[in-house]
Amino acid sequence: MKDRTLLYVVLIVCLFFISKWTFQGAYFLKDLVINTIPLENLYGNIQRSGQSPLWAPELAGGYPLLASGQIGFWYPPHMILRQFLPGVWTLNISLLLHALLAASGVFLFLKHNKTQSIAAGTGAILFPFGTAFVGKYSSLNLILPFMWVPMLLLFLQLFLERGKIKYLTLWIGAMALCILVGHPQMALYVLILQVLFVLCVTALSWNYWKRALAVGLGTVLVLGLTAFYTVPIVSNLPDTDRATGTLHPNASGMFDYEFTPKAFLGLIIPHPFGHDQAYTGPTNESELACYIGPVALALAIIGLVAGRKKFPVLWHVSVVLLAVGLSLAIGGYSPLFTWLVAHGWNYFNAPSRFFLYADIGIVFLAAVGIDFFRNSFKPFLFLLTIIPVLLVSWFWHQGVPWKFTAEPSITHLLNAQHNFIRIYSGGVIAENAPDNDFGIKDWNPICNTCVYRQTFSSPFASMDGVAIKVSSVQQGNGKLSLALYTSSGEKIRESILKNTNLVDSDWNYFKFDRLNNITNQQFYFEITSDMPREQSPRLLIHTNPKQQYDPSGRLYNCLKKGCAAVKDYDAAFKISSSTQSVQYYDALAPYSSAGFGVGTMQWSGSLPLGNVKNYLQPLGTWGDPWEAGARAIINRFSATHILGLFPAYRYADSLEGVSLVGSVPEGDQFLRVYKNNEAFPRIQFVKNVKSLSDPIDQINTIKKLSATDQSAVVADIPSDSVFNIQGSTAEISKDSRTKIVIQTHQAHDGFLVLRDVLLKDWAATIDTNPVHIYRVDGIFRGILVPAGEHTVTFTYTPSWIPFVLWLTSISSILFLILAWFSVRKQL
């Protein structure tokens, strides 16, 4: 078995992912849906079409794509995969490949440190499948850099111990890939971890100090090799909301995303605070997942007590990682972390991520612990250790069937509009958009002498249940019955809920066998009860002010004398449809549309441009209700379409200046697409220009403009101006990622506004003559154009390109020389 242990580990890793993909589906949730997979789709479109990755007009009106800091564009394995595969396949396969990399790296690293094969195999499985990693599989850009850690430590240790240049060369190449794969913050965490490792090894054998210095020089070479990834991010940083740091303690001195003392129960109990929707613990459950199993933890304790002499490097490194990881992961509970924040460490806002250090230390110690047992016990301990971890990890995230990861239907609807498309999407876009009740009435009891009938027309192609709300639920026996009838009175379905299972003032679902192909067919259902009046729950019904929606039916109160319509009220129910969707994805949350050629005015993730974030503040985050002035902000951003989620019979009737384009089922609601007829043109000559230099002042000013001043713009021109725009025209003749060409014609001098985001390194010319770009409305571009016919060109050429070309070229040459030298020494 010893000779085949690594093969066994590889098979377990492959089986884990292949079984997950086969029986459940793709890893496709949370950040994968909102950020990383949409970005991979966008990267794929750019790469396959040979376009420039410097600028992404799809993202929030324009963003320097290489500076997004989410997941690297230039990572070679992803470049190969995305050339042929969509983003969801690229990142799922990447997750498998990196889990294999991590497991193999741990195995080889532990074997190099003299652990036996079964102990190394235990660590190899615990590393990628403990929930400190699996809990973050939805944040792939955070976890992939750490998958490189074991192999990096192996190369470092081999170089420090043997001094051969080939190991330093391998480490430099691997570390460059580690930086390119994911979030730069995590690459920094990995780099700090390796500094701790080198210090530990050098402290144990001080003769290694010269080689440790060589590693330092190698780090400089790594930074040069990855400059084309890191420099755009650093260059863009002053224009983002991270310019002054984002990590600040609350009034109690605590931070978001930190471990509380109770959170460490997660090392033994998989869900100490619940899981997913049932979670009740500290902020962001996936950041606090740390289950590694009681047996593995016990083995780690044994390794901690007994491993110092036999495995000095492993033991010392593990203890240091445990100490540093735990002392930083607890955030505000730690004097060390609060001191670091007070002295400049305020750019990295998730102290709990440092638990990955501690997790790695526990994995290494668990391998040390199992090594101390007799060979006859080791297979038994191996199974007791890995089986609980694999089971918990397999069920940690529910996979999404692959068919639901395809291009959202709504993008087909939008792309059919042709021309320029920029959307605003959200769960709430009008007062009647959300799934509220417009006020509810606590109505009559559902008793053994009462029957309520609701007629309706099915808005969905299928139906698998009906939900109602009840109040005044009392303890006791009894049940509610719901019978479904066709319009002709044929009973076709029936469902029962026990009184003990009713939830007060919330939706209670009567499930039944699915009905298919029923769009627009007429039905009614009747609700009855076997409980006496004084014990029965009351039906909640929805008020319908100003007839804001039409449920295509009527609620009836049925007594012995017959059924009478309930006046002034409408729906008392919700249809449960079998229509399935992926939350946020089908609704085109920020980024989701970008990979399919649909621009968005919203932002998601870290490093938003500061001025754009201030501009969009009235919109809140995705799904929040609008604040005052939000519609004017949307119009001024040239959002051509507005998307929102609506219950089946509700529409944006109170939203002025829009027209319905179409609706797509999304769960038991509809995603409705409205054309925004009030949107400002993306390119236009404007009449009134108010002079104001500061971008924040500009944004605050436009938020307060009166209804009569909505056509005016605010710009950093020398003085207030009024232009004659009679007969002026502007038309885009070329629209690429880094170059926009506009043909203009006007009888008078004019002020031309392009409602794309202005950032440094954008330049403008008129008939090849350079002109100044003015900042308009805090974030857009404007130029003064003389009378006549002209060609206006906006071009994006980042100032960092020459520096990066030189630095990367020199670093690549040095790396190739180093690689050639190390190969030659082997010959």
Buried (B, 14 or more C-beta within 10 A) or exposed (E): EEEEBBEBBBEBBEEBBEEBBEEBBBBBBBBBBBBBBBBBBBBBBBBEEEBBBBBBBBBBBBBBBBBBBBBBBBBEBBBEBBEEBBBBBBBBBBBBBBBBBBBBBBBBBBBBBEBBBBBBBBBBBBBBBBBBBBBBBBBBBBBBBBBBBBBBBBBBBBBBBEEBBBBBBBBBBBBBBBBBBBBBBBBBBBBBBBBBBBBBBBEBEEEBEEBBEBBEEBBEBBBBBBBBBBBBBEBBBEBBBBEEBBBEBEEEEBBBBBBBEEBBBBBBEBBBBEBEEEBEBBBBBBBBBBBBBBBBBBBBBBBBEBBBEBBBBBBBBBBBBBBBBBBBBBBBBBEEBBEBBEEEBBBBBBBBBBBBBBBBBBBBBBBBBBBBBEEEEBEEBBEBBBEBBBEBBBEBBEBBEBEBBEBBBBBEBBBEBEEBBBBBBBBBBBBBBBBEBBEBBBBBBBBBEBBBBBBBBBBBBBBBBBBBBBBBBEEEEBBBBBBBBEEEEEEEBBBEBEBEEBEBBEBBBBBBEBBEEBEEEBBBBBBBBBBEEEBBBBBBBBBBEEEBBBBBBBBBBBEEEEBEEBEEBBBBBBBBBBBEBBBBBBBBBBBBBBBBBBBBBBBBBBBBBBBBBBBBBBBBEBBEBBEEBBBBBBBBBBBBBBBBBBBBBBBBBEBEEBEEBBBBBBBBBBBBBBBBEBBBBBBBBBBBBBBBEEBEEBBBBBBEBEEEBEEBBBBBBEEEBEBBBEEBEBEBEEBEBBBBBBBBBBEBBBBBBBBBBBBBBBBBBBEEEEBEBBBBBBBBBBBBBEBEEBBBBBBBEBEBBEEBEEBBEBBEEBBEEBBEEBEEEEE
